[in-house]
Amino acid sequence: MPVITVASDVFLPSLARHLADRLTQHPRVVLGVASGATTFKGLAALRDIVLTEQLSLRHVHLMPVEIGVGLPVSHRFAFANVVRQFLQPGTDLPDAHIHSFEDAAASGPVLCQRYSEALTALGGFTIVLLGVGGNGHIAAIEPGSALPTRTYVSRLAPETVADMPPDFAGFEQVVTPGMADLLAADEVIIAANGLKKQAAAAAVGYGQLDPQWPLTFFLAHPHATFLFDTEACPAEPAIAGI
């Protein structure tokens, strides 16, 4: 369970390098990707490596880990649009391997069912790429006393909504896999940068599974990697009890 701290100016290249290396270790990959500036920019940096090193993405399937209830397929944050902007151009990633679930007419429960069935059909996650909210949320799993285990409709916390772009207003209900779905992945990459993430990074150093800091549950994952920049984590934490 490594915790890696890198300088801010090499954070995204380091994230992309780690992700590219992990993708090449599996003959088939179901990659879950969280929404957010860190993960989207990470995909763009991954694309640079794929194009420079002429790597193949033909074996990769991409799944979102956050789907806004009511979000139309035309929205710039619809998952297929994100992948086609940041990762796919110039690569051999097949369109059929981009699994997007936005449907403005579908209810939260219907989207949950569609998502769960698709994830099961794909065999679960191979790798999950997660960012971290300033309040410690992972995917759309907000801090709380009980963390749902399976796919559910999450209501985003006010502080999460405040951090979102203005054109995402009105989509505060989000379908997201539960903690058990994410922990079942073969590998998990948790990436966080910037001063707003210091408290979340510090929570990892305590070595305790704390529902108020959902990212800490990945301390129990045998193949989780935490990647922080030096703004989020000025000193690499010594994990208490590990």
C-alpha positions in Angstrom: 0.0 0.0 0.0 2.5 2.7 -1.1 2.1 6.3 -0.4 4.0 8.4 -3.0 4.6 12.1 -2.7 6.0 14.0 -5.7 6.7 17.6 -6.5 3.7 19.5 -7.8 5.2 20.1 -11.3 5.6 16.4 -11.9 2.4 15.2 -10.3 0.4 14.7 -13.5 3.2 13.1 -15.4 3.8 10.8 -12.4 0.2 9.8 -12.3 0.1 9.1 -16.0 3.3 7.1 -15.9 2.0 4.9 -13.0 -1.3 4.4 -14.8 0.3 3.5 -18.1 2.6 1.0 -16.4 -0.4 -0.6 -14.7 -2.5 -0.8 -17.9 0.3 -2.7 -19.6 0.4 -5.4 -16.9 -3.1 -6.7 -17.7 -4.3 -8.4 -20.9 -7.7 -6.9 -20.3 -8.6 -3.9 -18.2 -11.8 -2.4 -16.9 -10.7 1.0 -15.8 -13.1 3.0 -13.5 -12.5 6.7 -13.7 -13.7 9.3 -11.2 -14.9 12.8 -12.3 -12.7 15.8 -11.5 -9.9 18.0 -12.7 -7.2 15.6 -11.3 -8.5 12.5 -13.1 -9.4 14.3 -16.4 -6.0 15.9 -16.6 -4.5 12.5 -15.7 -6.2 11.0 -18.7 -4.8 13.7 -20.9 -1.3 13.1 -19.6 -1.8 9.3 -20.1 -2.8 10.0 -23.7 0.6 11.8 -24.2 2.4 8.7 -23.0 0.3 6.4 -25.2 1.0 8.5 -28.3 4.7 9.0 -27.6 5.3 5.3 -26.8 2.8 3.9 -29.3 1.0 2.0 -26.6 -2.3 0.2 -27.3 -5.5 0.8 -25.4 -7.5 -1.7 -27.4 -7.7 -4.0 -24.4 -9.1 -1.2 -22.1 -12.7 -0.7 -21.2 -13.6 2.6 -19.4 -16.4 3.0 -16.8 -17.3 6.2 -15.0 -17.7 6.0 -11.2 -20.0 9.0 -11.1 -23.1 9.5 -13.2 -25.2 12.6 -12.7 -28.9 11.8 -12.5 -30.7 13.8 -15.2 -27.4 14.7 -17.0 -27.9 14.7 -20.8 -25.6 12.8 -23.1 -24.7 16.1 -24.8 -23.3 17.6 -21.6 -19.5 18.1 -21.6 -19.2 16.1 -18.4 -21.1 13.1 -19.8 -18.5 10.3 -19.5 -18.2 9.5 -23.2 -17.5 13.2 -24.0 -14.8 13.4 -21.4 -13.0 10.3 -22.7 -13.3 11.5 -26.3 -11.8 14.9 -25.3 -9.0 13.9 -22.9 -7.9 10.3 -23.8 -9.2 8.8 -27.1 -8.0 11.1 -29.9 -5.1 9.5 -31.8 -5.3 6.2 -29.8 -6.8 2.9 -30.7 -9.3 2.9 -27.9 -12.5 1.5 -29.4 -15.7 3.5 -29.1 -17.4 0.4 -27.9 -15.1 0.2 -24.9 -16.3 3.6 -23.6 -19.2 2.7 -21.3 -21.4 5.8 -20.6 -24.7 5.8 -18.8 -26.0 9.4 -19.0 -29.8 9.5 -19.7 -31.7 12.6 -18.9 -35.0 10.7 -18.8 -33.8 7.9 -16.5 -34.3 7.9 -12.7 -31.6 7.2 -10.2 -32.8 3.6 -9.5 -32.9 2.8 -13.2 -29.4 4.1 -13.7 -28.2 2.1 -10.7 -29.6 -1.0 -12.2 -28.1 -0.4 -15.6 -24.7 0.4 -14.1 -24.6 -2.6 -11.8 -25.6 -4.9 -14.6 -22.9 -3.5 -16.9 -20.2 -3.7 -14.2 -21.1 -7.3 -13.5 -21.1 -8.2 -17.2 -17.6 -6.7 -17.5 -16.4 -8.7 -14.5 -15.8 -5.8 -12.1 -13.1 -3.3 -12.0 -9.5 -4.1 -12.8 -8.2 -0.7 -11.9 -10.0 2.3 -10.4 -8.6 5.8 -10.7 -9.9 8.1 -8.0 -9.5 11.7 -7.1 -10.2 13.0 -3.6 -12.6 15.8 -2.6 -11.5 18.4 -0.1 -13.9 16.8 2.4 -12.3 13.4 1.7 -15.1 12.0 -0.6 -14.2 9.3 -3.1 -16.2 8.9 -6.3 -19.5 10.3 -5.0 -19.2 8.5 -1.7 -19.5 11.4 0.8 -18.3 11.3 4.4 -20.8 9.7 6.8 -21.3 7.1 9.6 -22.3 4.4 7.1 -20.8 3.9 3.7 -23.0 2.1 1.2 -21.4 -1.1 -0.2 -23.1 -1.3 -3.6 -24.2 1.0 -6.3 -26.5 3.7 -5.0 -27.7 7.3 -5.6 -25.6 9.7 -3.6 -26.7 13.2 -2.7 -23.6 15.4 -2.9 -22.5 17.4 0.1 -22.9 21.2 0.0 -19.1 21.6 0.0 -18.7 19.2 -2.9 -21.4 21.1 -4.9 -19.6 24.4 -4.1 -16.4 23.0 -5.8 -18.2 21.9 -9.0 -18.3 23.9 -12.2 -21.4 26.1 -12.6 -22.7 24.1 -15.5 -23.0 21.0 -13.3 -25.5 22.9 -11.0 -28.8 20.9 -10.7 -27.1 17.5 -10.9 -26.5 17.0 -7.2 -27.8 13.4 -7.2 -25.1 11.1 -8.5 -25.1 7.3 -9.1 -21.9 5.9 -7.8 -20.5 2.4 -7.0 -20.4 1.5 -3.4 -17.3 1.0 -1.3 -17.4 -2.8 -1.8 -17.5 -2.4 -5.5 -14.5 -0.2 -5.5 -12.5 -2.3 -3.0 -13.1 -5.4 -5.2 -10.9 -3.8 -7.9 -7.6 -5.5 -8.5 -5.8 -2.2 -8.1 -6.8 1.3 -6.9 -5.0 4.6 -7.6 -6.0 7.5 -5.3 -4.6 10.8 -6.5 -4.8 14.2 -4.8 -3.0 17.5 -5.3 -3.3 21.0 -4.0 -3.6 22.7 -0.7 -7.3 21.9 -0.3 -6.4 18.2 0.0 -4.1 18.5 3.0 -6.6 17.3 5.5 -7.6 14.3 3.4 -3.9 13.4 2.9 -3.3 13.8 6.6 -6.1 11.4 7.4 -4.3 8.7 5.5 -1.3 9.1 7.8 -3.4 8.2 10.9 -3.8 4.7 9.5 -7.4 4.4 10.7 -10.4 3.4 8.6 -12.6 6.5 9.2 -16.0 6.9 7.5 -15.6 10.6 7.8 -12.7 10.3 5.4 -13.8 7.6 2.9 -10.4 7.5 1.1 -8.9 5.9 4.3 -10.8 2.7 3.5 -8.3 2.0 0.8 -5.6 1.6 3.4 -7.1 -1.9 3.7 -6.7 -2.7 0.0 -3.6 -4.8 -0.8 -2.9 -3.0 -4.1 -3.8 0.6 -3.5 -1.5 3.4 -4.3 -1.9 6.9 -2.9 -0.2 9.6 -5.0 0.0 13.1 -3.5 1.8 16.2 -4.5 3.8 18.2 -2.0 1.1 20.8 -1.6 -1.4 18.2 -0.5 1.2 16.3 1.5 4.3 18.4 2.4 6.0 15.4 4.0 5.4 11.7 3.1 3.2 10.4 5.9 4.3 7.5 8.1 1.2 5.3 8.2 0.4 4.6 11.9 0.0 0.9 12.6 1.1 -0.2 9.1 
